[in-house]
Amino acid sequence: MIKYTYLSRRNFFNYLRLSFVFLVASCAKGSKKIVIGFQKTFFPESFKKILPKLWDKENIDFIEIYNPKNIYKYNKLDYLLVNDGWLNKLKFDDFKDFDEDLFSKLNEKSMNFLNTFEKNIRNKLLPLGVIPYGVIIKNNSDIKNIASESWDFLLHEDLKGKIILPNSPRILLSLAETIDDQKAFNKLIDQQNIYDDENAMDWLLNSKAVVAVMPFFLCQKILNFDSRLSLVFPRKGVPLMWQFIMCKSYSNQSSLLEWIDSLDNYNVQKKLFKEGWYPTFKYEYMKDLYNSKDNIKNSGPSYECLQNSWSLSLLSEKEKNKIEVLWETLLSP
């Protein structure tokens, strides 16, 4: 004979409440979104659009990344996108190593750059894209012609006080090293240049400035609308800005792999290419990408220029302090 057990009204509601708690907890656990942080102004629009829609995107202030008001946002990140100029700001112990399989996808230039880092650091850095610096010239065909060859034009007497350069002593030093003059760095300082990353285009358009040196993607849009402006990449090479992804949590690593694999798409890369973002992975259609930009006004650097271009590796604390002291000394009145 089957014996039935009946729940009291109170027990029924207790079971119902407990079931609801378990249901909410399991849903929250299963639907936890991946959180990726990055400084949104440093990435082309096409790149931001191909980030997975289901990922939460956080805008990160790298200047004050560990400030108490920002630490909660930082701590909840699964991944961080960062350009090489901000690497000195980060605590590498906060990040995980990537699987070796991911590095096998990188092209030769990317691997060569990674090998300039110490092993305990480079295993935490996965290059996603590289952005060349370009020379934007306003209404000056003579400067355009000489700038297309080398960086020697920066010392041109007619450009004194009319050049906008990145507010970065490292980039300035690297440019000076390519100029055929042993005192190039000091002469550049004496040129009374403007040093501004964020407002370079405003300076160029609304002042007596003639030349601005800046990342290609930051000026790419306006170049197509303002006939006064020309874009040049010196044949002898340009500084490169590298964009990395770093991992703070191993949650759902397969989603990262799927997304990176999805980047291997000619149409996706063509859009990025046009916006000044160059792939770091081994894609068979790279030659086709270069051919696709031949008829585009103000297109990016030539293959020769990119081969001659250089990257800025991570500074030691001693090197960083030395450059900062040198920079402050030279800019002091």
N, C-alpha and C positions, 0 to 999 in steps of 0.2 A: 504493500500500500504506500503510495507516494504521500509524503508529508510536506505541506507547503509552509513556508515561513513568510510572514507578512511584516513589512516595515511600518514602523510608526510614522506619523506625519513628520515628527522632528527628525528621525533618522533619514527619512526620504530627502528632506531638504539639506541635511548635512552631506549626504552622498552627492546630491546634485551640485552643491557648492564646491565640493572637493573635485568633482569631475570638471567643472568649469575652470578651476585653477590649473589643473593639469593640461587642459586644452589650450589655455592662454599661454602657459609656459612653453609647451611644445611648439606652438605657432611662432612664438617670439624667437625660439632657438632656431627653428627651421628657416625663418625669413630674415635672419640678421643680414643686413646689407653690408657689402664691402664698402669701406670708406677710403677714399683716395684724396690726398691733399696736394695742392700745388698753387703757385703764384700765377693767377689766371692771365695777367698781362704779359707773361713771358711765353705764351703758347699760341700758335696760329689758331684761327677759328676752326679750320678743318680738323685740326687735331682734337680740339675740345669736343667736336661733334661726334668723333668716332670712339670716344670713351664710352664704355657700356652704360646704357641708360639706367640700368638697375643699380648702379653704384652711386653712393652719396659722394658729392664733390664738395670739398672744403677749400676755401681760399686761405692760403697760408701767408702770414707776414714773417718772412725769414729774418728780418732785422731784429724782431723781438719774439722769436719762436719759442723761447723758454721763459718768457715773461709770465707771471702768475695768471694774467688775464687770458693768455693764449694756451696755457698748458693743458687744459681739459680737452680742447680741440685737437691738440697734438697727440695726446695719449690715446685717443680713440681711433687714430688712423690705422689702417691696415697697410696702406702703401703711400709713399711720398714721391712726388715728381719734383726734381730739383735740377737747376742748371749748375754747371761746374763752378761758377763764381760764388755760390753759397755753400759749397762743401765744407769750407773752413768753419762755418757756423754750427755744424752738426756734431752730435755726440754719436760716434759710430757704434758704440756699444749698445745703442738702442735698436740696432738693426740686425736682421738675420742674413745668413749666406743664401745665395740663390743656388739652385741645382745646376750641376755642371752642364746638363743637356741644353740649358738656355744659352750658355756662352758659345756652344758649338754653332749657333745660328748666326753669330756676328761676323761681319766682314773683316778683312785684314786691317783696315785703318782703325776700326774700333778696338780690335784686340791689341794692336800696337799701342794705342793710347792707354788702355787698361793696364798694360804691363809696366807703365810708368808709376803705378801706385803700388804700395806695399800689399802683400798677399792678403793680409787680414782685412784690408780695406777693399781691394778690387773685387773680392768675392761677394761684396754687398752692393756693388754698383752694376746695373745693367743699362748700357746706353740704348736709348730709344730713338734718338734723332740728333742731328748736328745742324747748327745754323751758322752760316758764314756771315761775317761782317762785310758791309758794302760801303762804298763811298758815294754819297748823294751830292750832286753838284748843281748849283743854281745859276743858270744863264752865263755859262763860261765854257765855250767850246775848247779854248786853248788848254785850260786846266784838265778838261775831260780827256784830251789826247795824251797828255803826259801822265795823268793818273792811271791810265789803263795799262801802263808798263810797270811802274814800281811806286813805292811809298816816298820816294825822294821829293815828290811835289809838295809834301807837307812843310818843307822848309822854304818854299817859294816866297820871295819878299812881298809880293802883291797880296799874299794871304794872311799877313800879320793881323791878328785880332779878328779874323774872319773864318776861323775853323772851330767847329764844335766837335769835341772828342769825348769818348766815354770817361766817366769819372772813375777810372781804374788805373792805378799806377802800373799794374802788371801788363795790361794791354798796351799802355803807352810805351813801356820799356820794350815790349816785344816788337812794336812797330819801329822804334828807334834802332833796334838791332838789325833791321832789314835795310836801313838807309845808309847810303855810301858816304858816311861822315862819322868820324870817331866821337864827335861831340854832339851827335844828333839829339840825344835826350835833353841835354841842357839847352840846346837851341830851340827845341820844341817848347820847353817851358818858357823861354824868353819870347815866344811868339804871341803871348797874351791871348791864348786860346780860351774858349769857353768849355768847361767840363760839366757835362750834364747828360745823363742817360734818359731820364724820363721826359724831358722837354726839348730834346734835340731838334725835332721837326718844327716845333713852334719857333725856336730860335732861328732856324734856317729860313722859314717863310716870312717872319715878321721882323727881321733885323738886317743889318748889312752883311751878315754871314753869307759865305759862298759855298762852304763845304761842311758836310756832317758825316762822321763815321759812326755807323750804328748797325745793329743786327738787321739783316735783310728783311725779315718778316714784319718788323715794326714800321717799315716805310713802304711796303709793297703795294698797299691799296692806293695811297695818295699819288704814287708815281704814275698810275694810269689815268689820273684826272688832271694833273698839273703839268702843262707843257713846258714850264720853266725848268723842270727838274730832269736830271739824267742820272743814271745809275752806272757805276763803274766798279769792276773788281780787278785790281792790279794783277797782271799776269804772273807776277812772282809770288803770289799767294796772299791770303788774308787770315786774320785770327778766326778761330772757330769756337763757337759756344756749344757745349755738349749738354744734352738733356738726359738725365738718368731717372730710372725708377728704382726705389729702394723699398725693402720689405720690413715692416714693423711687426707683422703677425702672420703666422702660417695658415690662418683661416682660409679655407677654400682656395688653395693654391692652384687648383685646376682651372678656376675661372681666369686667373692671370694668363696661364698657358694658352687657353682658348682665345683670349683677346689678342695676345701677341701673334698667334697663328693667323688670326683674322686680318692682321695688318699686311700680310703677304697677298696683296691684291693690287693689280696694276692701276685701276681707277682711283683707289684710295691713295696710293703713293703719288699718282700724277697730280692730284689736288694739293697734297702736301708740298710736292716739289715746286709747284707754282707759287706757293706762299712762303718759300724760302726754307723749308724743312727737308733735310736730306736723310735718307734711311741709313741705319747702322747695321742692317742685316744683309745677308747674302741673297740678293734677288737676281734672278737670271735676266730680268728685263731692264736692268740699269741703263744699258746703251739706248734702249728705246725711250727711256725717260729723258735722257739728254737730247735725243733727236726731237722729242715732242716739244721742247722749249725753244727750238731754233728760230721760230717765226713769232715768238712772243716778245712784245715790246718790254724793255726793262727786265729781261729774264736774268736768271742767276749766273753764277760764275761758270767759266768753262771747265771742262774736265782737267785741263792743264793747270788752271788756277787752283782747283781743289787739291790736286796732287801736290802742289807746292805749299799748301796752307798748313798752318801749325796750330797746335793745341796747348793749353796752359795746364800743366799738372798741378797737383795739390802741393801747397807750400807747407814747410815745417813751421812751427811756432817761431823759431829763431828767424827764418827767412821772412815771415810775415811781418814781424816787428821791425826788421831792418828796412823793408820797403815802406812801411808806414812812416817811419822816422824820416826817410829820404823824401817821401812825398810831402810831408808837412814842412820840412825844411825848405824845399824848393818853392813851395807855394806861399811861404811866409813873405810879407812885404819887406 
